Amino acid sequence: MAASLIRLHFHDCFVQILIWTISCSRIINNNWSTRMHCVGGPSWTVKLGRRDSTTASKSLATSDLPLFTDDLDTLISRFDKKGLTARDMVTLSGAHTIGQAQCFTFRDRIYNNASNIDAGFASTRQRGCPSLRNNDNDKKLAALDLVTPNSFDNNYFKNLIQKKGLLQTDQVLFNGGSTDSIVSEYSKNPTTFKSDFAAAMIKMGDIEPLTGSAGIIRKICSSIN
């Protein structure tokens, strides 16, 4: 549940979505904070009162949400647009220490024989993600972190240094670019990572809150009226 809840919270803060005196978006955030603690992550005090959107915006989702094919500059730009720094972006990407990804999102990476992927890692991943593109194969799942897939820790950053990032958007964080030093720092200091992560989650929760007559606070999270 922890990985699913953080994805919901991320989408809620970045774009307008229809999700379930506390809004449904804050219920998700509160649950995420609790679930995070259960898998070894940090805890933080969740601000209350964020309103739920009354509309869903496909165009915003297309333009604002990061894509698994994004390069580093594009990722930094997307987060900067929301008032988040490159460090925030690396920190929040560390949530990929838990959760799974579908085969179609990382197939090209594990089959392209690039210099920034460990050969043994690629071979292991290929066993669970066939090169043949079809609906069944595309949906096959793989843990984002092979080492400790159910624990929130800093192994994600250790994996990147070893060229074992599953998604392109993972590995670009440590690929000779401006964020290499942040990845190295977190790989050596899990306490700093967890502290920064909690702060970044609070910061992300403050992105573009709905004010005035915009949005609502739903009492029934399955309702859209």
TORMI-976752 format. One record per residue: x, y, z of N, C-alpha, C in turn; residue in one letter. Coordinates in steps of 0.05 Angstrom, whole numbers, plus 5000, padded with zeros to 4 digits. Layout:
REM residues N
> X  Y  Z  X  Y  Z  X  Y  Z  a
...
REM end
This chain:
REM residues 225
> 5016  4976  5000  5000  5000  5000  5017  5025  5000  m
> 5041  5024  5012  5057  5048  5015  5064  5060  4988  a
> 5072  5043  4969  5080  5053  4942  5056  5064  4927  a
> 5033  5051  4930  5009  5061  4916  5000  5088  4927  s
> 5001  5091  4954  4992  5116  4966  5010  5139  4959  l
> 5036  5134  4958  5054  5157  4951  5050  5166  4922  i
> 5043  5146  4905  5037  5154  4877  5012  5171  4875  r
> 4992  5164  4891  4967  5180  4892  4973  5208  4902  l
> 4989  5209  4923  4996  5236  4934  5011  5252  4914  h
> 5030  5240  4901  5047  5254  4881  5029  5265  4858  f
> 5010  5248  4848  4993  5257  4827  4974  5279  4836  h
> 4965  5277  4861  4946  5297  4872  4960  5324  4873  d
> 4985  5325  4881  4999  5350  4885  5009  5362  4858  c
> 5015  5345  4839  5026  5355  4813  5004  5364  4794  f
> 4981  5350  4794  4960  5356  4774  4933  5354  4788  v
> 4913  5363  4773  4885  5361  4784  4875  5333  4778  q
> 4867  5319  4799  4855  5293  4796  4831  5290  4814  i
> 4814  5272  4808  4791  5266  4824  4798  5243  4843  l
> 4803  5248  4868  4810  5227  4887  4791  5230  4910  i
> 4793  5211  4924  4776  5213  4947  4788  5236  4963  w
> 4728  5375  5189  4740  5392  5170  4767  5383  5161  t
> 4774  5349  5139  4798  5339  5126  4790  5329  5098  i
> 4805  5338  5078  4799  5330  5050  4808  5302  5045  s
> 4799  5290  5023  4807  5263  5016  4836  5262  5008  c
> 4846  5284  4996  4874  5284  4989  4892  5283  5015  s
> 4882  5295  5036  4897  5294  5061  4894  5267  5075  r
> 4871  5254  5071  4868  5227  5081  4889  5209  5069  i
> 4893  5212  5043  4914  5196  5029  4941  5202  5040  i
> 4947  5228  5044  4973  5236  5054  4977  5225  5082  n
> 4957  5227  5099  4959  5216  5126  4964  5186  5126  n
> 4950  5172  5109  4953  5143  5106  4981  5136  5096  n
> 4990  5153  5077  5017  5148  5066  5038  5152  5088  w
> 5036  5172  5104  5055  5177  5126  5055  5153  5145  s
> 5032  5142  5151  5030  5119  5169  5042  5094  5156  t
> 5035  5090  5131  5046  5066  5117  5076  5068  5114  r
> 5086  5092  5109  5115  5096  5106  5129  5087  5131  m
> 5119  5094  5154  5131  5087  5179  5132  5056  5182  h
> 5111  5043  5172  5109  5014  5174  5130  4999  5157  c
> 5140  5012  5136  5161  4999  5119  5188  5011  5125  v
> 5191  5024  5147  5218  5033  5155  5225  5062  5147  g
> 5206  5076  5137  5211  5104  5128  5207  5124  5150  g
> 5211  5149  5143  5207  5171  5163  5178  5177  5167  p
> 5173  5192  5188  5146  5202  5193  5147  5233  5193  s
> 5124  5245  5188  5123  5274  5188  5094  5283  5195  w
> 5092  5308  5204  5066  5318  5211  5052  5329  5185  t
> 5029  5317  5179  5015  5324  5155  4998  5349  5159  v
> 5001  5369  5142  4985  5393  5143  4956  5385  5134  k
> 4936  5396  5147  4909  5390  5140  4896  5413  5124  l
> 4874  5407  5111  4858  5428  5097  4862  5430  5067  g
> 4880  5414  5055  4883  5416  5026  4857  5406  5013  r
> 4847  5421  4994  4821  5415  4982  4825  5395  4959  r
> 4804  5381  4953  4803  5363  4930  4794  5378  4905  d
> 4806  5370  4882  4798  5382  4857  4770  5371  4849  s
> 4755  5387  4836  4728  5378  4826  4730  5369  4797  t
> 4754  5371  4785  4757  5363  4757  4782  5346  4755  t
> 4784  5332  4733  4808  5316  4726  4819  5328  4700  a
> 4845  5333  4700  4857  5346  4676  4877  5328  4662  s
> 4868  5316  4640  4886  5299  4624  4909  5315  4613  k
> 4904  5340  4604  4925  5356  4592  4946  5363  4613  s
> 4939  5369  4638  4958  5374  4658  4975  5349  4665  l
> 4961  5326  4665  4975  5301  4670  4996  5296  4649  a
> 4989  5302  4624  5007  5298  4601  5031  5318  4602  t
> 5025  5342  4610  5046  5363  4609  5063  5364  4634  s
> 5052  5357  4657  5066  5362  4682  5078  5337  4695  d
> 5066  5314  4692  5077  5290  4705  5102  5280  4691  l
> 5122  5272  4706  5146  5262  4693  5140  5236  4678  p
> 5155  5232  4656  5152  5208  4639  5176  5190  4644  l
> 5173  5164  4641  5195  5146  4646  5217  5149  4626  f
> 5213  5164  4605  5233  5169  4584  5247  5196  4587  t
> 5240  5211  4607  5252  5238  4611  5282  5237  4616  d
> 5296  5257  4606  5324  5260  4613  5326  5277  4638  d
> 5351  5281  4648  5354  5295  4673  5345  5324  4671  l
> 5352  5338  4650  5344  5366  4648  5313  5369  4648  d
> 5300  5351  4634  5271  5352  4633  5258  5347  4661  t
> 5270  5327  4675  5260  5321  4702  5263  5346  4720  l
> 5287  5358  4719  5292  5381  4736  5273  5403  4729  i
> 5267  5407  4703  5249  5428  4695  5220  5423  4704  s
> 5211  5398  4703  5184  5391  4712  5181  5397  4742  r
> 5201  5390  4757  5199  5394  4786  5202  5424  4793  f
> 5219  5438  4778  5223  5466  4782  5197  5482  4777  d
> 5182  5473  4758  5156  5485  4751  5137  5484  4775  k
> 5141  5465  4792  5124  5462  4816  5137  5473  4841  k
> 5159  5487  4838  5173  5499  4861  5190  5480  4876  g
> 5198  5458  4864  5215  5438  4877  5242  5438  4864  l
> 5263  5436  4880  5290  5437  4871  5299  5410  4860  t
> 5323  5410  4848  5335  5385  4838  5339  5366  4861  a
> 5347  5377  4884  5351  5359  4908  5324  5347  4916  r
> 5303  5363  4916  5277  5352  4923  5270  5329  4903  d
> 5276  5333  4878  5269  5313  4858  5284  5287  4863  m
> 5310  5289  4869  5325  5265  4875  5315  5252  4900  v
> 5309  5268  4920  5299  5258  4946  5273  5242  4942  t
> 5254  5255  4928  5228  5242  4923  5230  5218  4905  l
> 5249  5218  4887  5254  5194  4870  5262  5170  4887  s
> 5273  5175  4910  5281  5154  4928  5258  5136  4937  g
> 5233  5146  4933  5210  5129  4939  5209  5104  4921  a
> 5225  5104  4900  5227  5080  4883  5242  5058  4896  h
> 5250  5061  4921  5262  5039  4936  5241  5018  4943  t
> 5215  5026  4940  5193  5007  4942  5175  5010  4918  i
> 5158  4990  4913  5140  4991  4891  5150  4975  4867  g
> 5134  4975  4846  5140  4960  4822  5135  4977  4797  q
> 5146  4967  4775  5143  4980  4749  5135  4959  4728  a
> 5120  4968  4708  5112  4950  4687  5134  4947  4666  q
> 5135  4924  4654  5156  4917  4635  5160  4938  4613  c
> 5138  4948  4602  5141  4967  4580  5156  4992  4587  f
> 5157  4999  4613  5170  5023  4621  5201  5020  4623  t
> 5211  4996  4624  5240  4992  4626  5251  4973  4606  f
> 5235  4963  4587  5244  4943  4568  5267  4954  4551  r
> 5264  4978  4541  5285  4989  4524  5312  4992  4539  d
> 5310  4998  4564  5335  5002  4580  5350  4976  4583  r
> 5335  4954  4589  5349  4929  4595  5358  4914  4570  i
> 5349  4922  4547  5356  4908  4522  5374  4925  4504  y
> 5381  4949  4512  5396  4966  4493  5427  4965  4496  n
> 5436  4948  4514  5465  4945  4518  5480  4971  4522  n
> 5467  4990  4536  5480  5016  4541  5502  5013  4561  a
> 5519  5034  4562  5541  5033  4581  5533  5040  4609  s
> 5509  5050  4613  5501  5058  4640  5483  5038  4653  n
> 5485  5013  4645  5469  4992  4658  5487  4967  4663  i
> 5487  4957  4687  5502  4934  4694  5492  4909  4678  d
> 5510  4895  4665  5503  4873  4647  5488  4851  4662  a
> 5498  4844  4686  5485  4823  4702  5457  4831  4710  g
> 5454  4857  4718  5428  4867  4725  5409  4866  4702  f
> 5418  4874  4678  5401  4874  4654  5392  4845  4648  a
> 5411  4826  4650  5404  4798  4645  5383  4788  4664  s
> 5386  4794  4690  5366  4786  4710  5339  4798  4704  t
> 5338  4823  4697  5312  4836  4691  5299  4825  4665  r
> 5316  4817  4646  5305  4806  4621  5289  4781  4625  q
> 5296  4766  4646  5281  4741  4651  5252  4746  4659  r
> 5247  4769  4670  5219  4776  4677  5205  4795  4659  g
> 5220  4803  4638  5209  4823  4619  5218  4815  4591  c
> 5203  4798  4577  5210  4788  4550  5213  4811  4531  p
> 5230  4808  4511  5234  4829  4491  5209  4832  4472  s
> 5194  4810  4470  5170  4811  4453  5150  4831  4464  l
> 5141  4849  4448  5122  4869  4457  5093  4860  4452  r
> 5079  4854  4473  5050  4848  4471  5037  4856  4498  n
> 5011  4855  4498  4997  4865  4522  5004  4850  4547  n
> 5006  4824  4546  5013  4808  4570  5041  4814  4580  d
> 5060  4814  4561  5088  4819  4569  5092  4848  4579  n
> 5078  4867  4566  5081  4895  4574  5073  4900  4603  d
> 5054  4884  4613  5043  4888  4640  5058  4872  4662  k
> 5078  4856  4654  5093  4841  4674  5107  4861  4693  k
> 5107  4855  4719  5117  4873  4739  5144  4865  4749  l
> 5160  4885  4757  5186  4880  4769  5190  4900  4792  a
> 5202  4891  4813  5207  4909  4836  5227  4930  4827  a
> 5223  4955  4836  5241  4976  4829  5268  4973  4843  l
> 5268  4959  4865  5293  4953  4880  5294  4924  4885  d
> 5313  4910  4873  5316  4881  4876  5326  4873  4904  l
> 5340  4891  4917  5354  4885  4942  5334  4883  4966  v
> 5320  4905  4971  5301  4907  4993  5275  4919  4982  t
> 5260  4904  4966  5237  4916  4952  5214  4924  4970  p
> 5213  4914  4995  5191  4920  5013  5200  4938  5037  n
> 5223  4950  5035  5233  4967  5057  5241  4994  5046  s
> 5234  5015  5060  5242  5042  5052  5269  5047  5064  f
> 5289  5047  5046  5317  5052  5055  5332  5066  5032  d
> 5358  5067  5035  5374  5082  5015  5387  5064  4994  n
> 5378  5038  4992  5389  5020  4972  5384  5030  4944  n
> 5362  5045  4940  5357  5056  4914  5381  5072  4903  y
> 5393  5088  4920  5416  5104  4912  5441  5088  4908  f
> 5444  5067  4925  5467  5049  4921  5464  5034  4894  k
> 5439  5027  4887  5435  5014  4861  5443  5032  4838  n
> 5436  5058  4840  5443  5076  4818  5473  5078  4814  l
> 5488  5079  4835  5517  5080  4833  5528  5055  4820  i
> 5514  5033  4824  5523  5007  4811  5510  5003  4784  q
> 5498  5024  4773  5485  5023  4747  5462  5003  4746  k
> 5447  5002  4768  5425  4983  4770  5398  4998  4775  k
> 5395  5021  4763  5370  5035  4764  5351  5022  4743  g
> 5327  5016  4751  5309  5001  4733  5299  5019  4710  l
> 5289  5043  4717  5278  5061  4697  5300  5080  4687  l
> 5297  5090  4663  5315  5110  4653  5315  5134  4671  q
> 5292  5142  4681  5290  5165  4699  5303  5160  4726  t
> 5308  5135  4732  5323  5129  4756  5353  5134  4751  d
> 5363  5121  4730  5392  5121  4725  5403  5148  4717  q
> 5386  5165  4705  5396  5192  4697  5404  5209  4721  v
> 5394  5201  4745  5402  5216  4769  5431  5211  4776  l
> 5442  5189  4766  5471  5184  4770  5483  5175  4744  f
> 5490  5194  4728  5500  5187  4701  5518  5209  4691  n
> 5535  5219  4709  5554  5240  4702  5542  5268  4701  g
> 5519  5272  4714  5506  5297  4713  5506  5312  4740  g
> 5490  5333  4741  5491  5351  4764  5480  5339  4790  s
> 5466  5317  4788  5454  5305  4812  5470  5282  4823  t
> 5493  5275  4811  5509  5253  4820  5517  5256  4849  d
> 5524  5280  4857  5534  5284  4884  5512  5280  4905  s
> 5487  5286  4898  5465  5282  4916  5460  5252  4920  i
> 5460  5237  4898  5457  5208  4899  5479  5196  4917  v
> 5504  5205  4913  5526  5194  4929  5522  5200  4958  s
> 5513  5224  4964  5508  5232  4992  5487  5214  5005  e
> 5465  5209  4991  5444  5193  5003  5452  5164  5005  y
> 5469  5154  4987  5478  5126  4987  5494  5121  5012  s
> 5507  5142  5022  5525  5139  5046  5511  5146  5072  k
> 5490  5162  5070  5477  5172  5094  5446  5169  5093  n
> 5436  5146  5102  5407  5141  5101  5392  5160  5119  p
> 5404  5169  5140  5390  5188  5158  5384  5214  5145  t
> 5403  5224  5130  5399  5249  5115  5378  5246  5094  t
> 5378  5223  5080  5358  5218  5060  5330  5218  5072  f
> 5326  5203  5094  5299  5201  5105  5290  5228  5116  k
> 5308  5244  5127  5301  5270  5137  5293  5288  5114  s
> 5309  5288  5093  5303  5305  5070  5277  5296  5056  d
> 5272  5269  5057  5248  5259  5044  5223  5269  5058  f
> 5223  5268  5084  5200  5278  5100  5195  5308  5094  a
> 5217  5324  5093  5214  5352  5087  5204  5357  5058  a
> 5213  5340  5039  5204  5343  5011  5175  5335  5008  a
> 5166  5316  5024  5137  5308  5023  5119  5331  5033  m
> 5128  5344  5054  5113  5367  5064  5113  5389  5043  i
> 5136  5394  5031  5138  5415  5011  5120  5408  4987  k
> 5120  5383  4979  5104  5375  4956  5074  5378  4962  m
> 5067  5374  4987  5039  5377  4996  5029  5406  4994  g
> 5048  5425  4992  5041  5453  4991  5039  5464  4962  d
> 5042  5446  4942  5042  5454  4914  5014  5463  4906  i
> 5012  5488  4897  4988  5499  4884  4962  5490  4898  e
> 4959  5497  4924  4934  5489  4937  4910  5505  4926  p
> 4887  5492  4925  4863  5506  4916  4853  5524  4937  l
> 4846  5549  4930  4837  5569  4949  4811  5582  4940  t
> 4800  5599  4957  4776  5613  4950  4753  5594  4946  g
> 4739  5596  4923  4717  5579  4917  4725  5554  4902  s
> 4750  5551  4896  4760  5528  4881  4762  5503  4898  a
> 4754  5481  4887  4757  5456  4901  4737  5452  4923  g
> 4737  5428  4935  4718  5421  4957  4733  5403  4977  i
> 4720  5400  5000  4730  5381  5019  4709  5359  5021  i
> 4714  5336  5009  4695  5315  5009  4693  5301  5035  r
> 4669  5294  5044  4665  5279  5068  4663  5249  5061  k
> 4656  5243  5036  4655  5216  5026  4674  5214  5003  i
> 4696  5199  5006  4717  5199  4987  4711  5186  4960  c
> 4689  5170  4959  4682  5157  4934  4664  5176  4918  s
> 4656  5198  4929  4637  5216  4916  4652  5237  4900  s
> 4641  5245  4877  4653  5266  4860  4635  5290  4860  i
> 4614  5291  4876  4596  5314  4876  4597  5328  4903  n
REM end
